[in-house]
Structure formats: C-alpha cells, structure tokens
Amino acid sequence: MTLDDSILAWCRHVRRRAEELGCVRAACQEAGSSRTLFYRWRHRLEQYGVDGLPPPPARPARPAPAGPPHLERRVLGQALAWPAWGGGRLAAQLARERQLRLAPSRVQRILRRWGLGCRRDRLAVLERQAANTCGLLTERTRRPWARARRRSRPVPAEQPGDLVSLDTVYIGTLKGVGQVWQITAGEAACAAGAAWLLPALSAPAAAAFLSGILVPLDRRAGGPLTRVLTAASATGFTPSPTRAGARTRAAARRGRRPPCSTARRPR
C-alpha cells in the first residue's frame, strides 16, 4: 500500500465512523487525530474528489547556481587572505577593493560550496598549507606535537629481548595432573608473546620456561634475552639479596646487563 492509498483509506474510515457515531469529535478521538485535520481532508474530498486527498509532491530542491570561475576564485582568495571575516565583511571588502558587488548570502554560499563556510575550516586550510610549505606550526598544532615529544615510553625497550614481562595465572586442578599454572611472556618492544603451562609455581619451572622456550624465540627474532620484568610472587622468584646477587653474577658471566628493571605503571 502506497502513501496515497493509506491516506485515502484513513479518510474514508474516519468519515464512515463519524457518520456511524453521529459525532465528528468522537470519531477523531478514536482515530487519534484532530477535528481540524478531519475538516481539512473532508473539504478537499468534497472540492477536488479523491485526487485532492494525497498531499502535493514536494518540489525537488534546486542546487544553488554556481557563479563564474573567476568570481569564485576572487571570493576564495579573499576568504583565505582574511579567514576570520564573515560573509558580510568579505562582500564589503570585495566591493571596496575590487569593485565587485556581491550579496553576503552569495559569498557565504560560495564558501559553503567549497567547504569553507566556517572560520574553523578556513583556518585549518591555512594551517595545512603552512605546515606543508614552510613548516610553520600554530598554537593548536604545536600542543599535540609538544605532548608527543614529552611523552616517554613506560619501559625502555627497542628490540625483542630487551625487556620481557612475565606473569602467571592459576588455571585450576586437572584430574590426574594436579594443579596447573600458565606463565605468559610479553615483549615490551613489540606485540609478541609466548605462553606455557607449568606443573608448579616455582623458580625452577619459570627458569626452564625462560631457557627452553623464551630464549630460543628471542634468538630467532634477532635479539638475545637481556632483561626480565616480573613481580616478586608472580613467577616464584623471591627478592632476596642472595638470589639477586646470584642473578647479577650470572648475567655478568654471560656478558649481559644485570636484570635490574623496575615495574612501573604504564602512562
């Protein structure tokens, strides 16, 4: 059913109910409409017949006529020369300098057609042009650039193996196996990682994971494993001075940096 058919059916229904009830007000309340609308449709039906019931089709919107190219170029050049001016001031300036009389509404239509209707759009065009040609930065574009320069990396790592974060999670007790943990290693320099299942949460099990799985992976990636970042209770390593000194001496014998990384909150 089209829109015209639905309007015609609604008008006939309300008119029939008004004749049955003998009251236009009750029929309109039942249909959820006003009496003004009912009388308007009834007048059209009596005057024009069925063809007068559907609303007239909407007239298609016509695009604004485009002016000559040289005229639009003058308006755009004046707008970019004075980006903070509106349509009225630009029209007055064009009439005074170039003897070009244009209505402010026409100037605004030209600017809107080219995407320069707002002052913010015109300033953005000038910012991009200045950044591409002479490298000039405005206050608005300098602020995010300065924030990016001040932003430091939460962990110092440039290649795989520079710093690896370790963490464990308790999976549960499996029948016939016992308690099982998962140890996860994540590279701080890139989006890479590895995970393994441990039968016990202890330092020997974590060391076996490091030497048997993580060290070969980092070696194949192009960088040796140099530092490990972990919590004291996450992997079974106890932060005692004896063990810390043993790890430092072992790293010195292998020609590596001592594992002295400190966990920090990522920014």
Secondary structure, DSSP 8 states (H G I E B T S, - for coil): --HHHHHHHHHHHHHHHHHHHT-HHHHHHHHT--HHHHHHHHHHHHHHGGGGSS--------------HHHHHHHHHHHHHSTT--HHHHHHHHHHHS-----HHHHHHHHHHTT--SHHHHHHHHHHHHHHHT----HHHHHHHHHHHH---SS---STTS-EEEEEEEEEEETTTEEEEEEEEEESSSS-EEEEEESS-SHHHHHHHIIIIIHHHHHHHTS----EE--TTTSS----HHHHHHHHHHHHHTT------------
